[in-house]
Amino acid sequence: MRRLTVAVVIAAAAVVAACSSSVEPDGETTAPSSAVPSVGHGSFAYCLGQHGVPAPPGPVTEPPPGVDIETWNIAMAECSSLAPGPAE
């Protein structure tokens, strides 16, 4: 009976150790999903930033200080599909 108990404890420990691994099977790790927002909160601001326009909080209706109009127009054209709609 004692051998059975020891075997069960060892098997349980092995299962717990296997289930708690945080490394991908091939040894690679993945970036958190929040690293690059694709759609939703923050994606418009992220896109503007990728096109050289720092997006301050709140509505963006004109180029921020230090951003030329050409850079602004290009960023708005590239990122307009991610712009939030009107508040409901």
Secondary structure, 3 states (H helix, E strand, C coil): CHHHHHHHHHHHHHHHHHHCCCCCCCCCCCCCCCCCCCCCCCHHHHHHHHCCCCCCCCCCCCCCCCCCHHHHHHHHHHHHHHCCCCCC
